[in-house]
Every structure is written in C-alpha cells, then in structure tokens.
Amino acid sequence: MRLNRRFQASHPREIDVSHSAASELIPTPLHPLHMELGARMVPFAGYAMPVQYPKGILAEHLHTRQSAGLFDISHMGQVALRGSGAAAALETRVPMDIQGLPEGKQRYALFTNEQGGILDDLMVIPRQRADGAGQELFLIVNAACKAQDLALLQTLSDRCDIVPMPEHALLALQGPQAVQTFARLVPQAADLVFMTGAWLDVPVEGGAGGAGGAIRVFATRSGYTGEDGLEISVAAADAERLARLLLSLPEVQPIGLGARDTLRLEAGLCLYGHDIDASTTPVEAGLTWAIQKVRRNGGARAGGFPGADVILAQIDNPALAPRRRIGLIGLDRTPVREGTELRAADGRHAGKVTSGSFAPSAGGPVAMAYVAAEFAVPSGTLYAQVRGRAVPMQLQPMPFVPHRYWRG
C-alpha cells in the first residue's frame, strides 16, 4: 500500500485538461464497457477516456509487464492514403523512406515543419484495401494532433485520395503473453514479427464486419509499452464485441491511460506535446534512427521534406543541435515531474524535465528531459529542483527497462 501511495503521488498529469471545459466529450465505441468495468473517466484530447480501473495504475502497469493488458486507443486518428502517388506524396511531408516500404511492413514517421520541428509522430504501413481494390497507406496519428494532421494531408489531395476512418476503433493488446493469447483465437497472428501487419479474421458470433461469424481486423505487431503486443484496428460496430472476447481470456485485463503513460516512459518512448513538439528537431530528440539513409544527404531521395536543411545539417554535424533528450534515474526516492528545472552541480541551468514518474518496473523515479548539449554526459549527475531542494538524478541510457519486441 505504501508503494502504491508513492506511485500515485508521483504520477504525472498526462491527461489534457485543456478540454475539461468542453460542453461535450466524445465517447469511444467502448465507453459503455468502460463504465461497466468501473473505469475512472477523464477528458483527454476531447475524448472521455479511462485513466484507470478499480485495481489502480500500479497493478495495471505490473500486469501489462507480466501478462497481457487491453487498452482502448480509439481516440487516435486513423487515415488511409490511396492512389499510385500516395507514397511519393507522403515523402514530401516526412523525412522517412515511404516509397521503399514493402506491403505489410510498418514504419515510425514524423511530420516536420520548415524549422525542422516535429508536428506529430505517426505510424505508416502499406496494405491491401479491405475491399480488395488495390493498395493503400494506413496511417495512425496522435489524438491531439489528428485535426491538424488531416489538414496537412489534405494538401496532398491532388496526388492521392485522403480517407479519414472515424468509423474505426483501435485497441492495443500489450504484454509478454499478448500475442500468444490472441493467437489462440487467430493462429496467424503468431506469424507476425515486430512492425509488420496483416488482415485477420477473429472468430466470434455475430461479427458485423465479417461473414461466417468472424470480425475482420487489421493488426500490427507493435505498441507503445516496450512490450510485445498488437495494435488492432476494427470497425467501431465490432469493437465492444471484440474487447469483451479478449477480456474473457484469463491473461487479459483492462488497462487505462495512466499505466499507458508509465509503461511508455519506462520504455523511453516519446509522448507528443511533452517530449517532442514543433520546437524539437529529430536530432535533439534522438530520433535520427528513424530517418533512412535514402532520405539523408547523399541518398537517392535526400531532402524534399519540410525542415530538411535544418535536420540534415544537424545529422551531419550534431553540434548544430543545441539540446539533447536524455534519460534520468533518481538517486533517491523523490519523484520528479514534468516541467522541473535541472541544474548542474555548480548551479547552472541545464534544462528541464519533459516526462517524469515513479517507474514500477524500474523500481524508482525516472524522467526524460532536454538539456544543453554540454550537460548530456554519460553517467553524469544533474539536480532536479523540487520544492526548493536539489534532488540528484543520474543520466542513464534509455529504455529504463529492456524492450521485448519480437523480431523473429
């Protein structure tokens, strides 16, 4: 109980309260199920979302690390780009190799601005259309950015068709037992490896999206927890039926946004609007691994995306990037939250925390932060300014807990 109180007190307010005054919040297709399960609902990006269930964030976090957790992420945006020019068109907005992506292979991507900042991060995968009428690019974008992202994509409408998919829900099944559990229902799921996807038929009575008692879903072996798992796009009409089926499996428990935040922080994964934003370049954020050689200087399709001059110059000369995203682990038990100032031992301002929490699996406080490049020293110590006290934190490579993605 003591640990649980400490954890709850240290958990950051991931919830976007800027929407709390809105007259109406958008319910996801799983809203009745959340209420039935006793979820505590909160406003997030204009949606009513479950932050936790009765067992609490700590128990949900640990269950996901040990077994399989089911997340409702239907607030995320789903969009299809159709037409032979879709991949080339998208490359004018992201610094990633989209044209070279084979069908069924997923890629992490970034929308950038002319200053080299990150407008959003997203997932992209080429797939066959559900109706069999050719191929499309399937995109998943962040909830808080999807209106802006859709407007950006509409600037490509002379080169490809932009098809929003608000009639679809999105579920995430995460944890070391997630895929093997789902494979009891759909054996083909076990054939997927990390960052691949496929259309699958889930046997269930009365599936509105598929004939013969099956629900048609598109699943990718990916997620936001550092664990093995799946993200599952499903017709909204079938979402609750699918969720109930998954929750009937003994390994699976419902997990809210609170544990989703601590899981992704332990995994060293950025949260848009906190750890990356329009003022952050991919080099500062440590995301240059996501930019393939073909899009860099000297590559066959170098540049051609917003902010290319800034980003490619920083890749070639990292000294041009004034800040670095770093990981920190607390040297005492004091939790350090977002916005906390960091200072060097001599009192100089070093940077500030962008995400921080008690990390149940790491066993102590952890944080992500941006600091001036001179302070990004391996195993160095910085001091978080917490209520007038200098709390020591040591720089540590991320992730704070090992990733367990299945790469085959």
C-alpha positions as CSV (number, residue, x, y, z in Angstrom):
1,M,0.0,0.0,0.0
2,R,2.9,2.4,0.8
3,L,4.4,1.8,-2.7
4,N,1.0,2.4,-4.3
5,R,0.6,5.7,-2.5
6,R,4.1,6.9,-3.5
7,F,3.4,5.8,-7.1
8,Q,0.0,7.6,-7.3
9,A,1.5,10.7,-5.9
10,S,4.4,10.8,-8.4
11,H,2.3,10.0,-11.4
12,P,2.3,13.0,-13.8
13,R,-0.9,14.6,-15.1
14,E,-0.8,13.1,-18.6
15,I,-4.4,14.0,-19.0
16,D,-5.0,17.0,-21.2
17,V,-7.3,19.1,-19.0
18,S,-7.5,21.9,-21.6
19,H,-10.6,20.1,-22.9
20,S,-12.3,19.8,-19.5
21,A,-14.5,22.8,-20.0
22,A,-15.8,21.5,-23.3
23,S,-19.6,21.0,-23.3
24,E,-19.3,17.5,-24.7
25,L,-16.6,14.9,-24.7
26,I,-16.5,12.3,-27.5
27,P,-17.1,8.8,-26.2
28,T,-15.2,5.9,-27.8
29,P,-17.1,2.8,-29.0
30,L,-16.0,1.1,-25.8
31,H,-17.5,3.8,-23.5
32,P,-20.3,1.6,-22.1
33,L,-17.8,-1.2,-21.4
34,H,-15.5,1.2,-19.5
35,M,-18.4,2.3,-17.4
36,E,-19.4,-1.3,-16.7
37,L,-15.8,-2.1,-15.7
38,G,-15.7,0.8,-13.2
39,A,-13.2,2.9,-15.0
40,R,-12.4,6.4,-13.8
41,M,-13.0,8.5,-16.9
42,V,-11.2,11.7,-17.7
43,P,-11.0,14.3,-20.6
44,F,-8.2,13.6,-23.0
45,A,-7.8,15.3,-26.4
46,G,-11.6,16.0,-26.4
47,Y,-12.5,12.4,-25.6
48,A,-13.8,10.7,-22.5
49,M,-11.1,8.1,-21.7
50,P,-10.4,5.7,-18.9
51,V,-7.4,6.7,-16.8
52,Q,-7.6,3.7,-14.6
53,Y,-9.8,0.8,-13.4
54,P,-10.6,-0.2,-9.8
55,K,-7.3,-2.1,-9.3
56,G,-5.3,1.1,-9.9
57,I,-2.5,2.3,-12.1
58,L,0.3,0.3,-10.3
59,A,-1.5,-3.0,-10.6
60,E,-2.4,-2.3,-14.3
61,H,1.2,-1.4,-15.1
62,L,2.7,-4.5,-13.5
63,H,0.0,-6.8,-15.1
64,T,1.0,-5.5,-18.5
65,R,4.6,-6.2,-17.9
66,Q,3.8,-9.7,-16.7
67,S,0.9,-10.9,-18.8
68,A,-1.4,-9.0,-21.2
69,G,-3.2,-5.7,-21.0
70,L,-6.0,-4.4,-23.2
71,F,-6.0,-0.6,-24.0
72,D,-8.7,1.4,-25.7
73,I,-6.8,3.8,-28.0
74,S,-9.7,4.6,-30.2
75,H,-9.1,8.3,-29.7
76,M,-6.1,8.0,-32.1
77,G,-6.6,9.1,-35.7
78,Q,-6.8,6.5,-38.5
79,V,-6.4,7.6,-42.1
80,A,-5.9,5.9,-45.4
81,L,-4.0,7.4,-48.4
82,R,-5.0,5.8,-51.7
83,G,-3.6,6.1,-55.2
84,S,-0.3,5.3,-57.0
85,G,1.2,8.6,-55.9
86,A,0.5,8.2,-52.2
87,A,3.9,7.1,-51.0
88,A,5.8,9.8,-53.0
89,A,3.3,12.4,-51.8
90,L,3.7,11.5,-48.1
91,E,7.5,11.7,-48.5
92,T,7.1,15.4,-49.1
93,R,5.8,15.7,-45.5
94,V,8.0,13.2,-43.6
95,P,11.8,12.5,-43.7
96,M,11.2,8.7,-43.9
97,D,11.5,6.3,-46.8
98,I,7.9,5.5,-47.6
99,Q,8.4,4.5,-51.3
100,G,10.7,1.7,-50.2
101,L,8.3,0.2,-47.7
102,P,7.0,-3.2,-48.7
103,E,3.4,-4.2,-48.1
104,G,2.8,-5.3,-44.6
105,K,5.9,-3.5,-43.1
106,Q,5.2,-0.7,-40.7
107,R,7.4,2.4,-40.1
108,Y,7.6,5.1,-37.5
109,A,7.4,8.5,-39.1
110,L,7.4,12.2,-38.3
111,F,5.6,15.2,-39.7
112,T,8.0,18.1,-39.7
113,N,7.8,21.9,-40.1
114,E,10.1,24.3,-42.0
115,Q,12.2,24.9,-38.9
116,G,12.9,21.2,-38.5
117,G,10.4,20.8,-35.6
118,I,8.2,17.8,-35.2
119,L,4.5,18.4,-35.8
120,D,3.5,14.9,-34.9
121,D,4.7,11.3,-34.8
122,L,2.8,8.6,-36.6
123,M,2.8,5.0,-37.8
124,V,2.6,4.1,-41.6
125,I,2.1,0.8,-43.2
126,P,1.3,-0.2,-46.9
127,R,-1.5,-2.7,-47.0
128,Q,-4.2,-4.1,-49.3
129,R,-7.5,-2.3,-49.0
130,A,-10.3,-4.0,-47.1
131,D,-12.4,-4.2,-50.3
132,G,-9.5,-5.7,-52.3
133,A,-9.4,-2.7,-54.7
134,G,-5.6,-2.2,-54.6
135,Q,-3.2,-0.9,-52.0
136,E,-3.3,2.0,-49.6
137,L,-1.1,3.5,-46.9
138,F,-2.6,3.1,-43.5
139,L,-1.7,5.9,-41.0
140,I,-2.2,6.2,-37.3
141,V,-1.7,9.7,-35.8
142,N,-2.0,11.1,-32.3
143,A,-5.4,12.1,-31.0
144,A,-4.5,15.7,-30.1
145,C,-2.9,16.3,-33.5
146,K,-5.3,14.5,-35.8
147,A,-7.3,17.6,-37.0
148,Q,-4.0,19.4,-37.8
149,D,-2.6,16.2,-39.4
150,L,-5.7,15.7,-41.6
151,A,-5.4,19.3,-42.7
152,L,-1.8,18.8,-43.6
153,L,-2.6,15.6,-45.5
154,Q,-5.3,17.3,-47.4
155,T,-2.6,19.4,-49.1
156,L,-1.7,16.2,-50.9
157,S,-5.2,15.6,-52.2
158,D,-4.1,16.5,-55.8
159,R,-1.7,13.5,-55.7
160,C,-3.7,10.9,-53.7
161,D,-7.0,10.3,-52.0
162,I,-7.2,11.1,-48.3
163,V,-9.7,8.9,-46.5
164,P,-10.3,9.5,-42.8
165,M,-11.5,6.5,-40.9
166,P,-13.6,7.7,-37.9
167,E,-15.8,4.6,-38.2
168,H,-13.0,2.5,-36.9
169,A,-11.8,1.8,-33.3
170,L,-8.3,0.9,-32.2
171,L,-7.3,-1.5,-29.4
172,A,-3.9,-2.4,-28.1
173,L,-3.2,-5.8,-26.6
174,Q,0.2,-5.5,-24.9
175,G,2.5,-7.7,-22.7
176,P,4.6,-10.8,-22.9
177,Q,1.5,-13.0,-23.2
178,A,-0.4,-10.8,-25.6
179,V,0.4,-12.3,-28.9
180,Q,0.3,-16.0,-27.8
181,T,-3.1,-15.2,-26.1
182,F,-4.5,-13.6,-29.3
183,A,-3.1,-16.5,-31.3
184,R,-5.4,-18.9,-29.5
185,L,-8.2,-17.1,-31.4
186,V,-6.3,-16.3,-34.6
187,P,-3.2,-18.6,-35.1
188,Q,-1.9,-16.5,-38.0
189,A,-1.2,-13.7,-35.5
190,A,1.9,-15.6,-34.3
191,D,3.4,-15.3,-37.7
192,L,3.7,-11.5,-37.4
193,V,7.0,-10.0,-36.3
194,F,7.7,-6.6,-34.8
195,M,6.5,-3.7,-37.1
196,T,4.6,-5.9,-39.5
197,G,0.8,-6.2,-40.0
198,A,-1.9,-8.2,-41.7
199,W,-5.7,-8.5,-42.1
200,L,-7.0,-11.2,-39.7
201,D,-10.4,-12.8,-39.1
202,V,-11.3,-13.2,-35.4
203,P,-13.9,-16.0,-34.9
204,V,-16.8,-14.6,-32.9
205,E,-20.5,-14.8,-33.1
206,G,-22.3,-12.1,-35.0
207,G,-19.4,-10.0,-36.3
208,A,-20.8,-7.0,-38.2
209,G,-17.5,-6.6,-40.1
210,G,-17.1,-10.2,-41.4
211,A,-19.1,-13.1,-42.7
212,G,-19.3,-16.5,-41.2
213,G,-19.1,-15.4,-37.5
214,A,-15.8,-13.6,-37.8
215,I,-14.7,-10.0,-37.2
216,R,-12.3,-8.6,-39.8
217,V,-9.4,-6.7,-38.2
218,F,-6.1,-5.2,-39.2
219,A,-3.4,-6.0,-36.7
220,T,0.2,-4.8,-36.4
221,R,2.7,-6.3,-34.1
222,S,3.6,-3.0,-32.4
223,G,2.7,-0.9,-29.5
224,Y,3.6,1.9,-27.0
225,T,4.7,0.0,-23.9
226,G,8.1,-1.6,-24.8
227,E,6.4,-5.0,-24.6
228,D,5.5,-7.4,-27.4
229,G,1.9,-6.9,-28.5
230,L,-0.6,-5.9,-31.1
231,E,-2.5,-2.8,-32.2
232,I,-5.8,-3.8,-33.7
233,S,-7.9,-1.6,-36.0
234,V,-11.6,-2.8,-36.0
235,A,-14.9,-1.4,-37.2
236,A,-16.5,0.6,-34.4
237,A,-19.6,-1.6,-34.6
238,D,-17.5,-4.6,-33.7
239,A,-15.2,-3.0,-31.1
240,E,-17.1,-3.8,-27.9
241,R,-17.7,-7.4,-29.0
242,L,-14.0,-7.9,-29.7
243,A,-13.0,-6.2,-26.5
244,R,-15.3,-8.5,-24.4
245,L,-13.9,-11.5,-26.2
246,L,-10.3,-10.5,-25.4
247,L,-11.2,-9.7,-21.8
248,S,-12.8,-13.1,-21.4
249,L,-9.3,-14.6,-21.8
250,P,-7.7,-15.2,-18.4
251,E,-4.5,-13.4,-19.2
252,V,-6.1,-10.2,-20.3
253,Q,-7.1,-7.2,-18.0
254,P,-8.3,-3.7,-19.0
255,I,-5.6,-1.0,-18.7
256,G,-6.1,2.8,-18.7
257,L,-4.2,5.8,-19.8
258,G,-2.3,6.2,-16.5
259,A,-0.4,2.9,-16.9
260,R,0.0,3.5,-20.6
261,D,2.0,6.6,-19.7
262,T,4.2,4.9,-17.1
263,L,4.8,2.0,-19.4
264,R,5.9,4.2,-22.3
265,L,8.1,6.3,-20.1
266,E,9.9,3.2,-18.8
267,A,10.3,2.2,-22.4
268,G,11.9,5.5,-23.3
269,L,9.1,6.4,-25.8
270,C,8.2,10.0,-26.5
271,L,4.8,11.4,-25.8
272,Y,3.9,14.1,-28.4
273,G,3.3,17.5,-26.8
274,H,5.6,16.6,-23.9
275,D,8.9,15.0,-25.1
276,I,8.6,16.1,-28.7
277,D,6.9,19.1,-30.2
278,A,7.1,21.7,-33.0
279,S,10.2,23.2,-31.4
280,T,12.1,19.9,-31.2
281,T,14.1,18.6,-34.1
282,P,14.6,14.8,-34.6
283,V,18.3,15.2,-33.8
284,E,17.6,16.9,-30.5
285,A,15.0,14.2,-29.7
286,G,17.4,11.3,-30.5
287,L,15.1,10.1,-33.3
288,T,17.6,10.1,-36.2
289,W,17.4,6.3,-36.3
290,A,14.0,6.8,-37.9
291,I,15.4,8.7,-40.9
292,Q,16.7,6.2,-43.5
293,K,19.9,6.8,-45.5
294,V,18.0,7.3,-48.7
295,R,16.5,10.5,-47.3
296,R,19.7,11.9,-45.9
297,N,22.4,13.8,-47.7
298,G,23.9,11.6,-50.4
299,G,20.9,9.4,-50.6
300,A,18.9,8.9,-53.7
301,R,15.9,10.8,-52.4
302,A,17.6,13.1,-49.9
303,G,15.6,16.1,-48.6
304,G,12.4,17.2,-50.1
305,F,10.5,17.4,-46.8
306,P,9.9,20.4,-44.5
307,G,12.9,21.5,-42.5
308,A,15.2,19.3,-44.5
309,D,18.1,21.8,-44.5
310,V,18.0,22.1,-40.7
311,I,17.5,18.4,-39.9
312,L,20.1,17.1,-42.4
313,A,22.6,19.7,-41.3
314,Q,22.2,18.6,-37.7
315,I,22.5,14.9,-38.7
316,D,25.8,15.7,-40.5
317,N,27.0,17.9,-37.6
318,P,25.3,17.1,-34.3
319,A,27.0,20.1,-32.7
320,L,24.4,22.2,-34.5
321,A,21.7,20.8,-32.3
322,P,21.8,22.8,-29.1
323,R,19.8,20.3,-26.9
324,R,19.7,16.6,-26.2
325,R,16.9,14.4,-25.0
326,I,18.2,12.3,-22.1
327,G,17.1,9.7,-19.6
328,L,17.5,10.3,-15.8
329,I,17.1,7.9,-12.9
330,G,16.6,9.2,-9.4
331,L,19.3,8.7,-6.8
332,D,16.8,8.9,-4.0
333,R,13.1,8.2,-3.9
334,T,11.8,11.7,-4.7
335,P,9.5,11.7,-7.8
336,V,10.4,14.4,-10.4
337,R,7.6,15.7,-12.6
338,E,7.3,17.3,-15.9
339,G,8.5,21.0,-16.0
340,T,11.0,20.5,-13.2
341,E,14.2,22.6,-13.7
342,L,17.5,20.7,-13.9
343,R,20.8,22.3,-12.7
344,A,24.4,21.3,-12.8
345,A,26.4,20.8,-9.6
346,D,27.7,24.4,-9.9
347,G,24.1,25.7,-10.1
348,R,24.0,26.5,-13.8
349,H,20.7,25.9,-15.5
350,A,21.0,22.7,-17.6
351,G,17.5,22.0,-18.9
352,K,14.1,20.7,-17.8
353,V,12.1,17.5,-17.3
354,T,9.5,16.7,-20.0
355,S,8.2,13.5,-18.5
356,G,8.7,12.1,-15.0
357,S,7.2,9.4,-12.8
358,F,7.8,6.7,-10.3
359,A,8.6,3.7,-12.5
360,P,7.2,0.5,-11.0
361,S,9.3,-1.9,-13.1
362,A,12.5,0.1,-12.8
363,G,11.9,0.4,-9.1
364,G,12.4,4.2,-8.7
365,P,11.8,7.6,-10.1
366,V,12.8,8.1,-13.8
367,A,12.5,11.0,-16.1
368,M,13.1,12.2,-19.7
369,A,14.5,15.7,-20.1
370,Y,16.1,18.1,-22.6
371,V,19.4,19.6,-21.5
372,A,22.0,21.7,-23.3
373,A,24.4,19.5,-25.2
374,E,27.3,20.2,-22.8
375,F,25.4,18.5,-19.9
376,A,24.5,15.3,-21.8
377,V,27.4,13.5,-20.3
378,P,27.1,9.7,-19.9
379,S,26.6,8.8,-16.2
380,G,26.7,12.5,-15.3
381,T,24.6,13.9,-12.4
382,L,22.1,16.7,-12.6
383,Y,20.0,18.2,-9.8
384,A,16.2,18.5,-10.1
385,Q,14.8,21.5,-8.3
386,V,11.9,20.0,-6.3
387,R,10.2,22.3,-3.7
388,G,13.5,24.2,-3.0
389,R,15.6,21.0,-2.7
390,A,18.2,19.8,-5.2
391,V,17.3,16.1,-6.0
392,P,20.2,14.2,-7.6
393,M,19.5,12.3,-10.8
394,Q,21.9,10.3,-12.9
395,L,21.9,10.3,-16.7
396,Q,21.1,6.8,-17.9
397,P,20.6,5.4,-21.4
398,M,17.0,4.6,-22.3
399,P,15.0,2.5,-22.2
400,F,14.9,2.2,-18.4
401,V,13.5,-1.4,-18.8
402,P,14.5,-3.6,-21.8
403,H,12.3,-3.7,-24.8
404,R,10.8,-7.1,-25.5
405,Y,9.7,-6.7,-29.1
406,W,9.5,-9.9,-31.1
407,R,11.7,-9.6,-34.2
408,G,11.7,-13.3,-35.2
